[in-house]
Amino acid sequence: MLHNYSISGFNLLKILCTAPKVWTSVRCISYDENKRQNFFFRQLFDTVSSTYTYLLGDVKTCEAVLIDPVLEHAERDATLVKELGFKLIYAMNTHMHADHVTGTGKLKSLLPGTKSVIGKASGAQADIHLHDGDLVKFGEYQLLAAATPGHTNGCLTYICHQQAMAFTGDTLLIRGCGRTDFQEGSSEKLYQSVHTRIFTLPDHYTLFPAHDYRGQTATTVGEEKEYNPRLTKSLKEFVHIMDTLNLPYPKMIDKALPANRVCGLY
């Protein structure tokens, strides 16, 4: 369930994290409010690349992680982390992006002690390289790294079973999916990744993609299994759809990929 906490939520966050100022509403997601009320969630957006960045935190321990940060918003994200009194322990990427430069490297300098995280199969530099099945822990919460290749070889979906949510990167978008026509893309692999690693999650799990271009912010496993116009098709039909998209060459890829191989520091 999605809850916007009022003044009591602010006081809890300030008391437990000793944050000096918190002026914006605390957006929390929890399927069990009584047991999980110290889980913090914030969805951020980059209008240029239509990229979502996600800040997750444990209000009690003040440990936090940031998923898919964008270089141009690293200072925004660092300021938010400081204002809320969190300690950012991991700046994570779902994959090596081709449409924007990651902010993980800059965040490490803005927030000392932060470690960069990405899948080992991505081939990108990072402090921590994840393999399928690894866990990323912050406070009492954890993210399961599930390998979901197809858009790229190194794509990971981060699953938080405690909160019934998953961060799908470009593997699964809202009523869509990532491209498979460049950067080790494989329509067959992507189809199998979605059907075996994401669509096997419970239907009520909320899914948060790395991008959306039509103003939607989240979806669910059940929705995508029923309404996704590509991934509800057979494998043969899906491959044909992906082979005939005729999309333009990614305008940022020649800059983004070299930069993202070195944690955005180029």
C-alpha positions in Angstrom: 0.0 0.0 0.0 1.1 3.6 -0.6 1.0 5.9 2.3 1.8 9.7 2.6 2.6 10.3 6.3 1.9 13.7 7.8 3.5 15.4 10.8 3.9 12.2 12.9 5.8 10.6 10.0 8.1 13.6 9.9 8.8 13.5 13.6 9.6 9.8 13.5 12.1 10.4 10.7 13.8 13.3 12.5 14.0 11.6 15.8 15.4 8.4 14.5 17.8 9.9 11.9 18.5 13.3 13.6 17.8 15.1 10.4 17.8 18.8 10.9 15.1 19.7 8.3 12.5 17.6 6.5 10.0 19.7 4.5 8.7 17.3 1.9 6.2 14.5 2.5 7.6 11.1 3.3 6.5 8.6 0.7 6.5 5.1 2.2 5.5 1.7 0.7 4.6 -1.1 2.9 2.2 -4.1 2.8 2.3 -4.3 6.6 2.3 -0.8 8.1 2.6 -2.0 11.7 5.8 -4.1 11.1 7.3 -2.1 8.3 6.6 1.6 9.1 10.3 2.4 9.2 10.8 1.7 5.5 11.4 4.8 3.5 10.8 5.2 -0.3 11.2 8.1 -2.7 10.9 8.1 -6.4 12.9 10.8 -8.3 12.8 11.7 -12.0 15.1 13.0 -14.7 13.1 14.8 -17.4 15.8 14.6 -20.1 16.2 10.8 -20.1 12.9 10.0 -18.4 14.9 8.0 -15.9 13.6 7.1 -12.4 16.0 7.1 -9.5 14.9 5.4 -6.2 16.0 6.2 -2.7 15.3 3.4 -0.2 16.1 3.6 3.5 15.7 2.1 6.9 14.5 5.0 9.1 15.6 3.2 12.3 19.2 2.6 11.3 19.4 5.5 8.8 21.1 3.3 6.2 20.0 3.9 2.6 20.6 2.9 -1.0 20.0 4.7 -4.3 19.1 2.9 -7.5 19.9 4.2 -10.9 21.2 7.7 -10.1 21.7 10.2 -13.0 24.9 12.3 -13.1 23.2 15.6 -13.6 21.1 15.0 -10.4 23.9 13.7 -8.2 23.9 16.9 -6.1 20.1 16.9 -5.8 20.2 13.3 -4.6 23.1 13.9 -2.2 21.3 16.9 -0.7 18.1 14.9 -0.2 20.0 12.1 1.5 21.7 14.7 3.9 18.4 16.5 4.6 16.7 13.3 5.6 19.6 12.2 7.8 20.4 9.1 5.9 23.8 7.5 5.3 24.0 6.4 1.7 25.8 3.1 1.8 25.2 1.9 -1.8 24.7 3.8 -5.1 23.5 1.0 -7.4 22.7 0.5 -11.1 20.3 -2.0 -12.6 22.6 -2.2 -15.7 25.1 -0.3 -17.7 22.9 2.4 -19.1 23.1 3.7 -22.7 20.8 6.7 -22.4 22.4 8.7 -19.5 25.6 8.8 -17.5 25.3 7.3 -14.0 25.8 9.4 -11.0 27.3 6.7 -8.8 30.9 8.0 -9.2 30.0 11.6 -8.3 27.9 10.5 -5.4 30.9 8.7 -3.9 32.7 12.0 -3.7 29.7 13.9 -2.4 28.8 11.3 0.2 32.0 9.7 1.4 31.6 6.1 2.4 29.2 5.3 -0.4 30.1 2.3 -2.5 29.1 1.8 -6.1 27.3 -1.4 -7.1 26.5 -3.1 -10.4 26.2 -6.6 -11.9 29.4 -8.4 -12.6 28.2 -9.4 -16.1 27.9 -5.7 -17.1 31.6 -5.3 -17.5 31.5 -1.9 -15.7 33.8 -0.8 -12.9 32.3 -0.7 -9.4 33.2 -1.2 -5.8 30.9 -4.2 -5.6 30.0 -6.6 -8.4 26.8 -8.6 -7.9 26.0 -12.0 -9.1 22.6 -13.7 -9.5 21.2 -14.4 -6.0 23.4 -11.9 -4.1 21.8 -9.8 -1.4 22.2 -6.0 -0.8 21.4 -5.2 2.8 20.5 -1.8 4.3 19.2 -1.8 7.9 16.7 -4.6 8.3 15.9 -4.6 4.6 17.5 -6.4 1.7 17.4 -6.4 -2.1 17.8 -9.7 -3.9 19.8 -9.3 -7.2 18.0 -11.4 -9.8 19.8 -11.7 -13.2 17.4 -10.6 -16.0 19.6 -10.3 -19.1 18.2 -9.5 -22.5 18.4 -5.7 -22.7 22.0 -6.1 -21.8 24.0 -9.1 -20.4 24.4 -7.5 -17.0 20.8 -6.5 -16.3 19.7 -7.1 -12.7 16.2 -6.8 -11.2 16.4 -5.8 -7.5 13.6 -7.5 -5.5 12.6 -6.5 -2.0 10.4 -9.4 -0.8 9.8 -7.6 2.6 8.0 -4.8 0.8 6.6 -6.8 -2.1 8.3 -4.6 -4.7 10.9 -4.9 -7.4 13.1 -2.6 -9.5 13.2 -3.9 -13.0 15.6 -1.5 -14.7 15.0 -1.6 -18.5 14.2 -5.3 -18.6 10.5 -4.7 -17.9 8.9 -1.2 -18.4 5.3 -0.2 -17.8 3.4 -1.9 -20.7 6.7 -2.3 -22.5 10.3 -3.5 -22.2 13.8 -2.4 -23.0 15.4 -2.5 -26.5 17.3 -5.6 -27.7 18.9 -4.3 -30.8 22.2 -3.1 -29.3 24.6 -3.7 -26.4 24.4 -7.5 -26.3 20.7 -7.4 -26.7 18.7 -10.6 -27.1 14.9 -10.7 -27.5 14.9 -14.4 -26.5 16.9 -13.8 -23.3 14.7 -10.8 -22.3 11.5 -12.8 -22.8 12.8 -15.7 -20.7 14.1 -13.3 -18.1 10.7 -11.6 -17.7 8.7 -14.8 -17.7 11.0 -16.8 -15.4 12.3 -14.1 -13.0 9.6 -11.3 -12.9 6.3 -12.9 -13.9 6.9 -15.6 -11.4 6.7 -13.1 -8.5 3.3 -12.7 -6.8 0.8 -10.7 -8.8 0.5 -8.0 -6.2 4.2 -7.1 -6.2 4.7 -3.5 -7.3 7.2 -3.0 -10.1 9.3 0.1 -10.6 11.1 0.5 -13.9 14.2 2.6 -14.8 12.1 4.7 -17.3 8.7 5.7 -18.3 7.8 8.0 -21.2 4.1 8.3 -20.7 3.8 9.7 -17.2 3.2 6.4 -15.3 5.2 5.7 -12.1 4.7 2.1 -11.3 2.9 -1.1 -12.2 2.3 -4.6 -10.8 3.2 -8.1 -11.8 -0.4 -8.9 -12.4 -1.0 -5.9 -14.6 2.0 -6.6 -16.9 1.1 -10.3 -17.2 -2.3 -9.2 -18.5 -1.8 -6.0 -20.3 1.8 -5.8 -21.5 1.4 -5.6 -25.3 4.7 -7.3 -26.0 5.3 -9.8 -23.3 1.8 -11.3 -23.3 2.6 -12.7 -26.7 4.3 -16.0 -27.6 8.1 -16.0 -27.8 7.9 -16.1 -31.6 5.6 -13.1 -31.8 7.6 -11.2 -29.2 10.8 -11.7 -31.2 9.1 -10.5 -34.4 7.8 -7.4 -32.6 11.3 -6.5 -31.3 12.9 -7.2 -34.7 10.5 -4.7 -36.4 10.5 -1.8 -34.0 12.9 0.2 -36.3 14.0 2.5 -33.5 16.5 5.3 -34.0 20.1 5.0 -32.9 20.3 5.9 -29.2 21.5 9.5 -29.1 23.5 9.2 -25.9 25.0 5.8 -26.3 28.4 6.9 -27.6 28.9 9.1 -24.6 27.0 7.1 -21.9 28.6 3.7 -22.4 32.3 4.7 -22.1 31.4 6.8 -19.1 29.3 4.2 -17.4 32.1 1.6 -17.8 34.1 3.7 -15.3 31.3 4.5 -12.9 30.4 7.7 -14.6 33.8 9.3 -14.0 35.2 10.2 -17.4 
